[in-house]
């Protein structure tokens, strides 16, 4: 079983779903937004340029919600953290795309590997930024595990949603339910 790139219309709907989920997710979760999950799914489902544009849009929407609605402090340090998150989100997209290209498939195993690599890169790069900007205490194992659980749930939920949009979820369920296969 593989996740595949779909038609242009499905890609556009999918990108809109991710943009909407980024706004809603930012409102609900603020600082633990699942950038690694979204980066992995964008890398797996869209051409890289389109994925990069949408990754930037997702980050920008997250920042708008944070600064305009949730009242993030408007300080140089806070803006630095925001920029670090943007750069890290783009690097995470690149890491996920690299893993997917190295394995040259979109199987669930490869998607899982790409997600794990993307999450590790995201956390490591944010930790590096935190050594200069402050906030290293936010990388305690219990906090990273909480963020990982959040990302895993978003990854699974959005992957299922993508398969519904592209029509492959029910196709796969039907194949497994049919004894003649």
ZAMARGU-4260 file (C-alpha; in steps of 0.2 Angstrom, whole numbers, plus 5000, padded with zeros to 4 digits):
<rodrens>
0) 5000/5000/5000 | 5006/5017/4995 | 5001/5035/4997 | 5001/5043/4980 | 5002/5060/4972
5) 4984/5064/4965 | 4977/5075/4952 | 4979/5093/4952 | 4961/5096/4959 | 4964/5084/4973
10) 4981/5092/4977 | 4973/5109/4978 | 4959/5103/4989 | 4972/5094/5000 | 4982/5110/5001
15) 4967/5120/5006 | 4963/5107/5019 | 4981/5108/5026 | 4980/5127/5026 | 4963/5126/5036
20) 4970/5113/5048 | 4985/5124/5051 | 4974/5139/5056 | 4962/5128/5067 | 4977/5118/5074
25) 4986/5134/5078 | 4971/5141/5088 | 4969/5124/5097 | 4987/5120/5100 | 4998/5135/5098
30) 5015/5130/5102 | 5014/5112/5098 | 5008/5113/5080 | 5013/5097/5070 | 5025/5104/5057
35) 5034/5088/5055 | 5018/5078/5051 | 5012/5091/5039 | 5029/5092/5031 | 5030/5074/5028
40) 5012/5073/5021 | 5016/5088/5009 | 5032/5080/5003 | 5023/5063/5000 | 5008/5070/4991
45) 5013/5086/4982 | 5027/5091/4969 | 5041/5098/4980 | 5039/5116/4974 | 5021/5116/4978
50) 5024/5107/4994 | 5037/5121/4999 | 5025/5135/4995 | 5011/5127/5006 | 5024/5123/5020
55) 5028/5142/5020 | 5009/5146/5020 | 5006/5134/5034 | 5020/5142/5044 | 5014/5159/5040
60) 4996/5155/5045 | 5002/5148/5061 | 5012/5164/5065 | 4997/5175/5060 | 4986/5166/5072
65) 4999/5167/5086 | 5003/5185/5084 | 4986/5192/5079 | 4974/5181/5089 | 4983/5172/5103
70) 4993/5187/5108 | 5011/5181/5106 | 5023/5194/5113 | 5029/5205/5099 | 5048/5206/5104
75) 5064/5202/5094 | 5066/5186/5103 | 5048/5180/5099 | 5050/5185/5081 | 5067/5175/5081
80) 5058/5160/5088 | 5045/5162/5074 | 5058/5163/5060 | 5067/5148/5067 | 5051/5138/5067
85) 5049/5144/5048 | 5066/5139/5043 | 5065/5123/5053 | 5048/5119/5045 | 5056/5121/5028
90) 5071/5110/5033 | 5059/5097/5039 | 5050/5097/5022 | 5067/5094/5014 | 5072/5080/5026
95) 5055/5071/5023 | 5057/5073/5004 | 5075/5066/5005 | 5069/5051/5014 | 5055/5048/5002
100) 5066/5050/4987 | 5080/5039/4994 | 5067/5025/4997 | 5058/5029/4980 | 5041/5024/4986
105) 5027/5030/4996 | 5023/5015/5006 | 5017/5016/5024 | 5034/5010/5030 | 5043/5024/5020
110) 5030/5037/5026 | 5034/5032/5044 | 5052/5033/5041 | 5051/5050/5033 | 5040/5056/5047
115) 5052/5050/5061 | 5067/5058/5052 | 5057/5074/5049 | 5051/5075/5068 | 5069/5071/5074
120) 5076/5085/5062 | 5062/5097/5068 | 5066/5095/5086 | 5085/5095/5084 | 5085/5111/5074
125) 5073/5120/5086 | 5084/5114/5100 | 5099/5122/5091 | 5089/5138/5089 | 5084/5137/5107
130) 5102/5137/5113 | 5103/5155/5106 | 5086/5161/5108 | 5081/5153/5125 | 5069/5139/5129
135) 5080/5124/5130 | 5070/5119/5145 | 5056/5115/5132 | 5065/5100/5126 | 5064/5089/5141
140) 5060/5071/5136 | 5043/5072/5143 | 5039/5088/5133 | 5046/5081/5117 | 5036/5065/5120
145) 5020/5075/5122 | 5024/5084/5105 | 5028/5068/5097 | 5011/5060/5102 | 5003/5076/5095
150) 5012/5075/5079 | 5008/5056/5077 | 4990/5059/5079 | 4989/5073/5067 | 5000/5063/5055
155) 4988/5048/5056 | 4972/5058/5055 | 4978/5069/5040 | 4985/5054/5031 | 4968/5045/5032
160) 4959/5061/5027 | 4971/5062/5011 | 4966/5044/5007 | 4948/5049/5008 | 4950/5064/4997
165) 4960/5055/4984 | 4948/5040/4984 | 4960/5027/4989 | 4955/5023/5007 | 4939/5015/5002
170) 4947/5006/4988 | 4960/4999/5000 | 4946/4994/5013 | 4937/4985/4999 | 4952/4975/4993
175) 4955/4969/5011 | 4936/4965/5014 | 4934/4955/4997 | 4941/4937/5000 | 4944/4936/4981
180) 4955/4951/4982
</rodrens>
